[in-house]
């Protein structure tokens, strides 16, 4: 059983990927199947700066 953390790089907060306790961002954990057939967990962390919702360094061209 392995756990892979997907953490946004350079996020505003420090993500806890040690697995000891849940991260403050409320990551989504989902089972994944490895190439060798074993099962593991993928912990997808969420960036708190909302970069998925905005364009990086977006400037309105107005
Ligand atoms: Zn996190």
PDB file of the backbone (N, CA, C, O) and the ligand in Angstrom, with CONECT records:
HET     ZN  A 101       1
ATOM      1  N   UNK A   1       0.858  -1.193   0.000  1.00  0.00           N
ATOM      2  CA  UNK A   1       0.000   0.000   0.000  1.00  0.00           C
ATOM      3  C   UNK A   1       0.885   1.230   0.000  1.00  0.00           C
ATOM      4  O   UNK A   1       1.710   1.424   0.892  1.00  0.00           O
ATOM      5  N   UNK A   2       0.702   2.039  -0.993  1.00  0.00           N
ATOM      6  CA  UNK A   2       1.490   3.257  -1.075  1.00  0.00           C
ATOM      7  C   UNK A   2       0.566   4.449  -1.209  1.00  0.00           C
ATOM      8  O   UNK A   2      -0.562   4.331  -1.688  1.00  0.00           O
ATOM      9  N   UNK A   3       1.048   5.568  -0.791  1.00  0.00           N
ATOM     10  CA  UNK A   3       0.261   6.795  -0.868  1.00  0.00           C
ATOM     11  C   UNK A   3       1.043   7.841  -1.647  1.00  0.00           C
ATOM     12  O   UNK A   3       2.206   8.122  -1.356  1.00  0.00           O
ATOM     13  N   UNK A   4       0.384   8.403  -2.630  1.00  0.00           N
ATOM     14  CA  UNK A   4       1.012   9.442  -3.433  1.00  0.00           C
ATOM     15  C   UNK A   4       0.291  10.758  -3.175  1.00  0.00           C
ATOM     16  O   UNK A   4      -0.934  10.841  -3.268  1.00  0.00           O
ATOM     17  N   UNK A   5       1.061  11.770  -2.853  1.00  0.00           N
ATOM     18  CA  UNK A   5       0.468  13.075  -2.613  1.00  0.00           C
ATOM     19  C   UNK A   5       0.674  13.971  -3.825  1.00  0.00           C
ATOM     20  O   UNK A   5       1.783  14.104  -4.344  1.00  0.00           O
ATOM     21  N   UNK A   6      -0.407  14.573  -4.255  1.00  0.00           N
ATOM     22  CA  UNK A   6      -0.326  15.544  -5.335  1.00  0.00           C
ATOM     23  C   UNK A   6      -0.532  16.919  -4.706  1.00  0.00           C
ATOM     24  O   UNK A   6      -1.648  17.295  -4.348  1.00  0.00           O
ATOM     25  N   UNK A   7       0.563  17.656  -4.579  1.00  0.00           N
ATOM     26  CA  UNK A   7       0.531  18.933  -3.867  1.00  0.00           C
ATOM     27  C   UNK A   7       0.812  20.066  -4.846  1.00  0.00           C
ATOM     28  O   UNK A   7       1.763  19.989  -5.624  1.00  0.00           O
ATOM     29  N   UNK A   8       0.007  21.105  -4.815  1.00  0.00           N
ATOM     30  CA  UNK A   8       0.287  22.278  -5.651  1.00  0.00           C
ATOM     31  C   UNK A   8       1.627  22.891  -5.286  1.00  0.00           C
ATOM     32  O   UNK A   8       1.906  23.146  -4.115  1.00  0.00           O
ATOM     33  N   UNK A   9       2.439  23.119  -6.278  1.00  0.00           N
ATOM     34  CA  UNK A   9       3.780  23.652  -6.028  1.00  0.00           C
ATOM     35  C   UNK A   9       3.701  25.149  -5.771  1.00  0.00           C
ATOM     36  O   UNK A   9       3.068  25.893  -6.520  1.00  0.00           O
ATOM     37  N   UNK A  10       4.353  25.574  -4.703  1.00  0.00           N
ATOM     38  CA  UNK A  10       4.412  26.999  -4.407  1.00  0.00           C
ATOM     39  C   UNK A  10       3.093  27.563  -3.937  1.00  0.00           C
ATOM     40  O   UNK A  10       2.774  28.721  -4.206  1.00  0.00           O
ATOM     41  N   UNK A  11       2.322  26.744  -3.231  1.00  0.00           N
ATOM     42  CA  UNK A  11       1.041  27.237  -2.759  1.00  0.00           C
ATOM     43  C   UNK A  11       1.244  28.170  -1.565  1.00  0.00           C
ATOM     44  O   UNK A  11       2.339  28.255  -1.008  1.00  0.00           O
ATOM     45  N   UNK A  12       0.187  28.856  -1.187  1.00  0.00           N
ATOM     46  CA  UNK A  12       0.278  29.844  -0.122  1.00  0.00           C
ATOM     47  C   UNK A  12       0.465  29.198   1.237  1.00  0.00           C
ATOM     48  O   UNK A  12       1.016  29.813   2.149  1.00  0.00           O
ATOM     49  N   UNK A  13       0.013  27.969   1.377  1.00  0.00           N
ATOM     50  CA  UNK A  13       0.116  27.306   2.671  1.00  0.00           C
ATOM     51  C   UNK A  13       1.037  26.107   2.547  1.00  0.00           C
ATOM     52  O   UNK A  13       1.357  25.664   1.443  1.00  0.00           O
ATOM     53  N   UNK A  14       1.458  25.587   3.688  1.00  0.00           N
ATOM     54  CA  UNK A  14       2.284  24.392   3.709  1.00  0.00           C
ATOM     55  C   UNK A  14       1.374  23.177   3.817  1.00  0.00           C
ATOM     56  O   UNK A  14       0.578  23.060   4.750  1.00  0.00           O
ATOM     57  N   UNK A  15       1.502  22.283   2.858  1.00  0.00           N
ATOM     58  CA  UNK A  15       0.654  21.100   2.875  1.00  0.00           C
ATOM     59  C   UNK A  15       1.323  19.985   3.666  1.00  0.00           C
ATOM     60  O   UNK A  15       2.531  19.762   3.583  1.00  0.00           O
ATOM     61  N   UNK A  16       0.496  19.302   4.429  1.00  0.00           N
ATOM     62  CA  UNK A  16       1.007  18.207   5.232  1.00  0.00           C
ATOM     63  C   UNK A  16       0.882  16.917   4.434  1.00  0.00           C
ATOM     64  O   UNK A  16      -0.199  16.340   4.317  1.00  0.00           O
ATOM     65  N   UNK A  17       2.007  16.480   3.889  1.00  0.00           N
ATOM     66  CA  UNK A  17       1.991  15.266   3.089  1.00  0.00           C
ATOM     67  C   UNK A  17       2.638  14.112   3.828  1.00  0.00           C
ATOM     68  O   UNK A  17       2.995  13.101   3.224  1.00  0.00           O
ATOM     69  N   UNK A  18       2.788  14.262   5.133  1.00  0.00           N
ATOM     70  CA  UNK A  18       3.415  13.194   5.902  1.00  0.00           C
ATOM     71  C   UNK A  18       2.437  12.050   6.138  1.00  0.00           C
ATOM     72  O   UNK A  18       2.849  10.927   6.425  1.00  0.00           O
ATOM     73  N   UNK A  19       1.155  12.331   6.018  1.00  0.00           N
ATOM     74  CA  UNK A  19       0.151  11.292   6.205  1.00  0.00           C
ATOM     75  C   UNK A  19      -0.233  11.088   7.650  1.00  0.00           C
ATOM     76  O   UNK A  19      -1.098  10.267   7.958  1.00  0.00           O
ATOM     77  N   UNK A  20       0.402  11.829   8.539  1.00  0.00           N
ATOM     78  CA  UNK A  20       0.093  11.664   9.953  1.00  0.00           C
ATOM     79  C   UNK A  20      -1.279  12.209  10.305  1.00  0.00           C
ATOM     80  O   UNK A  20      -2.005  11.642  11.122  1.00  0.00           O
ATOM     81  N   UNK A  21      -1.614  13.310   9.677  1.00  0.00           N
ATOM     82  CA  UNK A  21      -2.912  13.915   9.946  1.00  0.00           C
ATOM     83  C   UNK A  21      -3.407  14.576   8.671  1.00  0.00           C
ATOM     84  O   UNK A  21      -2.618  14.933   7.797  1.00  0.00           O
ATOM     85  N   UNK A  22      -4.721  14.734   8.574  1.00  0.00           N
ATOM     86  CA  UNK A  22      -5.270  15.329   7.361  1.00  0.00           C
ATOM     87  C   UNK A  22      -4.753  16.741   7.139  1.00  0.00           C
ATOM     88  O   UNK A  22      -4.579  17.511   8.084  1.00  0.00           O
ATOM     89  N   UNK A  23      -4.515  17.064   5.893  1.00  0.00           N
ATOM     90  CA  UNK A  23      -4.025  18.389   5.569  1.00  0.00           C
ATOM     91  C   UNK A  23      -5.154  19.404   5.727  1.00  0.00           C
ATOM     92  O   UNK A  23      -6.334  19.067   5.643  1.00  0.00           O
ATOM     93  N   UNK A  24      -4.762  20.643   5.957  1.00  0.00           N
ATOM     94  CA  UNK A  24      -5.754  21.690   6.208  1.00  0.00           C
ATOM     95  C   UNK A  24      -6.555  22.031   4.953  1.00  0.00           C
ATOM     96  O   UNK A  24      -7.615  22.650   5.045  1.00  0.00           O
ATOM     97  N   UNK A  25      -6.063  21.636   3.795  1.00  0.00           N
ATOM     98  CA  UNK A  25      -6.746  22.002   2.569  1.00  0.00           C
ATOM     99  C   UNK A  25      -7.898  21.042   2.270  1.00  0.00           C
ATOM    100  O   UNK A  25      -8.662  21.256   1.329  1.00  0.00           O
ATOM    101  N   UNK A  26      -8.018  19.987   3.071  1.00  0.00           N
ATOM    102  CA  UNK A  26      -9.082  19.020   2.833  1.00  0.00           C
ATOM    103  C   UNK A  26      -8.883  18.267   1.539  1.00  0.00           C
ATOM    104  O   UNK A  26      -9.716  18.346   0.637  1.00  0.00           O
ATOM    105  N   UNK A  27      -7.784  17.536   1.438  1.00  0.00           N
ATOM    106  CA  UNK A  27      -7.456  16.849   0.185  1.00  0.00           C
ATOM    107  C   UNK A  27      -8.425  15.717  -0.120  1.00  0.00           C
ATOM    108  O   UNK A  27      -9.064  15.152   0.768  1.00  0.00           O
ATOM    109  N   UNK A  28      -8.507  15.416  -1.384  1.00  0.00           N
ATOM    110  CA  UNK A  28      -9.367  14.324  -1.828  1.00  0.00           C
ATOM    111  C   UNK A  28      -8.526  13.051  -1.960  1.00  0.00           C
ATOM    112  O   UNK A  28      -7.520  13.025  -2.669  1.00  0.00           O
ATOM    113  N   UNK A  29      -8.953  12.014  -1.273  1.00  0.00           N
ATOM    114  CA  UNK A  29      -8.236  10.750  -1.324  1.00  0.00           C
ATOM    115  C   UNK A  29      -9.000   9.764  -2.196  1.00  0.00           C
ATOM    116  O   UNK A  29     -10.184   9.509  -1.976  1.00  0.00           O
ATOM    117  N   UNK A  30      -8.315   9.220  -3.178  1.00  0.00           N
ATOM    118  CA  UNK A  30      -8.979   8.230  -4.010  1.00  0.00           C
ATOM    119  C   UNK A  30      -8.048   7.062  -4.300  1.00  0.00           C
ATOM    120  O   UNK A  30      -6.836   7.228  -4.434  1.00  0.00           O
ATOM    121  N   UNK A  31      -8.643   5.874  -4.394  1.00  0.00           N
ATOM    122  CA  UNK A  31      -7.828   4.694  -4.638  1.00  0.00           C
ATOM    123  C   UNK A  31      -7.311   4.665  -6.070  1.00  0.00           C
ATOM    124  O   UNK A  31      -8.015   5.014  -7.017  1.00  0.00           O
ATOM    125  N   UNK A  32      -6.077   4.244  -6.194  1.00  0.00           N
ATOM    126  CA  UNK A  32      -5.486   4.124  -7.520  1.00  0.00           C
ATOM    127  C   UNK A  32      -4.829   2.752  -7.636  1.00  0.00           C
ATOM    128  O   UNK A  32      -4.375   2.175  -6.648  1.00  0.00           O
ATOM    129  N   UNK A  33      -4.790   2.255  -8.849  1.00  0.00           N
ATOM    130  CA  UNK A  33      -4.179   0.956  -9.074  1.00  0.00           C
ATOM    131  C   UNK A  33      -2.827   1.157  -9.747  1.00  0.00           C
ATOM    132  O   UNK A  33      -2.718   1.793 -10.795  1.00  0.00           O
ATOM    133  N   UNK A  34      -1.811   0.601  -9.117  1.00  0.00           N
ATOM    134  CA  UNK A  34      -0.463   0.761  -9.655  1.00  0.00           C
ATOM    135  C   UNK A  34      -0.256  -0.187 -10.829  1.00  0.00           C
ATOM    136  O   UNK A  34      -1.066  -1.076 -11.091  1.00  0.00           O
ATOM    137  N   UNK A  35       0.849   0.029 -11.521  1.00  0.00           N
ATOM    138  CA  UNK A  35       1.125  -0.788 -12.708  1.00  0.00           C
ATOM    139  C   UNK A  35       1.319  -2.255 -12.359  1.00  0.00           C
ATOM    140  O   UNK A  35       1.050  -3.140 -13.171  1.00  0.00           O
ATOM    141  N   UNK A  36       1.787  -2.502 -11.146  1.00  0.00           N
ATOM    142  CA  UNK A  36       2.013  -3.893 -10.749  1.00  0.00           C
ATOM    143  C   UNK A  36       0.755  -4.539 -10.181  1.00  0.00           C
ATOM    144  O   UNK A  36       0.783  -5.681  -9.723  1.00  0.00           O
ATOM    145  N   UNK A  37      -0.338  -3.802 -10.215  1.00  0.00           N
ATOM    146  CA  UNK A  37      -1.603  -4.376  -9.783  1.00  0.00           C
ATOM    147  C   UNK A  37      -1.927  -4.115  -8.329  1.00  0.00           C
ATOM    148  O   UNK A  37      -3.022  -4.437  -7.869  1.00  0.00           O
ATOM    149  N   UNK A  38      -0.992  -3.537  -7.602  1.00  0.00           N
ATOM    150  CA  UNK A  38      -1.267  -3.250  -6.203  1.00  0.00           C
ATOM    151  C   UNK A  38      -2.087  -1.968  -6.090  1.00  0.00           C
ATOM    152  O   UNK A  38      -2.069  -1.106  -6.969  1.00  0.00           O
ATOM    153  N   UNK A  39      -2.785  -1.883  -5.001  1.00  0.00           N
ATOM    154  CA  UNK A  39      -3.618  -0.709  -4.794  1.00  0.00           C
ATOM    155  C   UNK A  39      -2.899   0.299  -3.914  1.00  0.00           C
ATOM    156  O   UNK A  39      -2.144  -0.056  -3.008  1.00  0.00           O
ATOM    157  N   UNK A  40      -3.154   1.553  -4.205  1.00  0.00           N
ATOM    158  CA  UNK A  40      -2.572   2.615  -3.391  1.00  0.00           C
ATOM    159  C   UNK A  40      -3.561   3.746  -3.281  1.00  0.00           C
ATOM    160  O   UNK A  40      -4.691   3.657  -3.762  1.00  0.00           O
ATOM    161  N   UNK A  41      -3.132   4.791  -2.654  1.00  0.00           N
ATOM    162  CA  UNK A  41      -3.989   5.957  -2.477  1.00  0.00           C
ATOM    163  C   UNK A  41      -3.338   7.179  -3.094  1.00  0.00           C
ATOM    164  O   UNK A  41      -2.133   7.399  -2.978  1.00  0.00           O
ATOM    165  N   UNK A  42      -4.163   7.956  -3.746  1.00  0.00           N
ATOM    166  CA  UNK A  42      -3.687   9.229  -4.262  1.00  0.00           C
ATOM    167  C   UNK A  42      -4.389  10.350  -3.509  1.00  0.00           C
ATOM    168  O   UNK A  42      -5.615  10.460  -3.532  1.00  0.00           O
ATOM    169  N   UNK A  43      -3.609  11.161  -2.858  1.00  0.00           N
ATOM    170  CA  UNK A  43      -4.156  12.269  -2.080  1.00  0.00           C
ATOM    171  C   UNK A  43      -3.961  13.546  -2.886  1.00  0.00           C
ATOM    172  O   UNK A  43      -2.839  14.019  -3.068  1.00  0.00           O
ATOM    173  N   UNK A  44      -5.058  14.086  -3.357  1.00  0.00           N
ATOM    174  CA  UNK A  44      -4.990  15.286  -4.188  1.00  0.00           C
ATOM    175  C   UNK A  44      -5.238  16.506  -3.313  1.00  0.00           C
ATOM    176  O   UNK A  44      -6.338  16.710  -2.800  1.00  0.00           O
ATOM    177  N   UNK A  45      -4.215  17.298  -3.157  1.00  0.00           N
ATOM    178  CA  UNK A  45      -4.348  18.513  -2.349  1.00  0.00           C
ATOM    179  C   UNK A  45      -4.887  19.650  -3.212  1.00  0.00           C
ATOM    180  O   UNK A  45      -4.704  19.690  -4.429  1.00  0.00           O
ATOM    181  N   UNK A  46      -5.548  20.555  -2.535  1.00  0.00           N
ATOM    182  CA  UNK A  46      -6.147  21.681  -3.247  1.00  0.00           C
ATOM    183  C   UNK A  46      -5.384  22.958  -2.912  1.00  0.00           C
ATOM    184  O   UNK A  46      -5.091  23.238  -1.750  1.00  0.00           O
ATOM    185  N   UNK A  47      -5.076  23.707  -3.932  1.00  0.00           N
ATOM    186  CA  UNK A  47      -4.414  24.984  -3.687  1.00  0.00           C
ATOM    187  C   UNK A  47      -5.430  25.993  -3.179  1.00  0.00           C
ATOM    188  O   UNK A  47      -6.546  26.088  -3.688  1.00  0.00           O
ATOM    189  N   UNK A  48      -5.027  26.731  -2.182  1.00  0.00           N
ATOM    190  CA  UNK A  48      -5.962  27.667  -1.561  1.00  0.00           C
ATOM    191  C   UNK A  48      -5.969  29.026  -2.240  1.00  0.00           C
ATOM    192  O   UNK A  48      -6.744  29.908  -1.869  1.00  0.00           O
ATOM    193  N   UNK A  49      -5.110  29.193  -3.227  1.00  0.00           N
ATOM    194  CA  UNK A  49      -5.129  30.478  -3.918  1.00  0.00           C
ATOM    195  C   UNK A  49      -6.049  30.441  -5.134  1.00  0.00           C
ATOM    196  O   UNK A  49      -6.163  31.416  -5.877  1.00  0.00           O
ATOM    197  N   UNK A  50      -6.691  29.312  -5.319  1.00  0.00           N
ATOM    198  CA  UNK A  50      -7.684  29.228  -6.380  1.00  0.00           C
ATOM    199  C   UNK A  50      -7.103  29.334  -7.770  1.00  0.00           C
ATOM    200  O   UNK A  50      -7.729  29.897  -8.668  1.00  0.00           O
ATOM    201  N   UNK A  51      -5.905  28.794  -7.954  1.00  0.00           N
ATOM    202  CA  UNK A  51      -5.254  28.964  -9.250  1.00  0.00           C
ATOM    203  C   UNK A  51      -5.988  28.203 -10.355  1.00  0.00           C
ATOM    204  O   UNK A  51      -5.865  28.528 -11.536  1.00  0.00           O
ATOM    205  N   UNK A  52      -6.743  27.197  -9.957  1.00  0.00           N
ATOM    206  CA  UNK A  52      -7.477  26.462 -10.979  1.00  0.00           C
ATOM    207  C   UNK A  52      -8.615  27.285 -11.557  1.00  0.00           C
ATOM    208  O   UNK A  52      -9.100  27.024 -12.658  1.00  0.00           O
ATOM    209  N   UNK A  53      -9.029  28.284 -10.790  1.00  0.00           N
ATOM    210  CA  UNK A  53     -10.179  29.076 -11.204  1.00  0.00           C
ATOM    211  C   UNK A  53      -9.773  30.326 -11.972  1.00  0.00           C
ATOM    212  O   UNK A  53     -10.586  30.945 -12.659  1.00  0.00           O
ATOM    213  N   UNK A  54      -8.509  30.680 -11.844  1.00  0.00           N
ATOM    214  CA  UNK A  54      -8.061  31.896 -12.515  1.00  0.00           C
ATOM    215  C   UNK A  54      -6.897  31.577 -13.432  1.00  0.00           C
ATOM    216  O   UNK A  54      -6.266  30.526 -13.325  1.00  0.00           O
ATOM    217  N   UNK A  55      -6.634  32.478 -14.308  1.00  0.00           N
ATOM    218  CA  UNK A  55      -5.460  32.321 -15.129  1.00  0.00           C
ATOM    219  C   UNK A  55      -4.250  32.833 -14.346  1.00  0.00           C
ATOM    220  O   UNK A  55      -4.336  33.853 -13.662  1.00  0.00           O
ATOM    221  N   UNK A  56      -3.143  32.136 -14.446  1.00  0.00           N
ATOM    222  CA  UNK A  56      -1.956  32.573 -13.702  1.00  0.00           C
ATOM    223  C   UNK A  56      -1.503  33.958 -14.143  1.00  0.00           C
ATOM    224  O   UNK A  56      -1.313  34.229 -15.328  1.00  0.00           O
ATOM    225  N   UNK A  57      -1.337  34.823 -13.146  1.00  0.00           N
ATOM    226  CA  UNK A  57      -0.908  36.190 -13.405  1.00  0.00           C
ATOM    227  C   UNK A  57      -1.769  36.883 -14.479  1.00  0.00           C
ATOM    228  O   UNK A  57      -1.286  37.636 -15.324  1.00  0.00           O
ATOM    229  N   UNK A  58      -3.046  36.585 -14.391  1.00  0.00           N
ATOM    230  CA  UNK A  58      -3.936  37.145 -15.400  1.00  0.00           C
ATOM    231  C   UNK A  58      -4.111  38.633 -15.236  1.00  0.00           C
ATOM    232  O   UNK A  58      -4.332  39.118 -14.126  1.00  0.00           O
ATOM    233  N   UNK A  59      -4.016  39.344 -16.304  1.00  0.00           N
ATOM    234  CA  UNK A  59      -4.295  40.786 -16.279  1.00  0.00           C
ATOM    235  C   UNK A  59      -5.441  41.052 -17.236  1.00  0.00           C
ATOM    236  O   UNK A  59      -5.433  40.622 -18.389  1.00  0.00           O
ATOM    237  N   UNK A  60      -6.394  41.749 -16.739  1.00  0.00           N
ATOM    238  CA  UNK A  60      -7.504  42.079 -17.613  1.00  0.00           C
ATOM    239  C   UNK A  60      -7.024  43.089 -18.661  1.00  0.00           C
ATOM    240  O   UNK A  60      -6.384  44.091 -18.343  1.00  0.00           O
ATOM    241  N   UNK A  61      -7.346  42.797 -19.877  1.00  0.00           N
ATOM    242  CA  UNK A  61      -6.865  43.652 -20.989  1.00  0.00           C
ATOM    243  C   UNK A  61      -7.856  44.747 -21.273  1.00  0.00           C
ATOM    244  O   UNK A  61      -8.290  44.944 -22.408  1.00  0.00           O
ATOM    245  N   UNK A  62      -8.210  45.464 -20.211  1.00  0.00           N
ATOM    246  CA  UNK A  62      -9.181  46.524 -20.409  1.00  0.00           C
ATOM    247  C   UNK A  62      -8.516  47.879 -20.431  1.00  0.00           C
ATOM    248  O   UNK A  62      -9.192  48.895 -20.590  1.00  0.00           O
TER     249      UNK A  62
HETATM  250 ZN    ZN A 101      -2.923  20.027   1.356  1.00  0.00          ZN
END
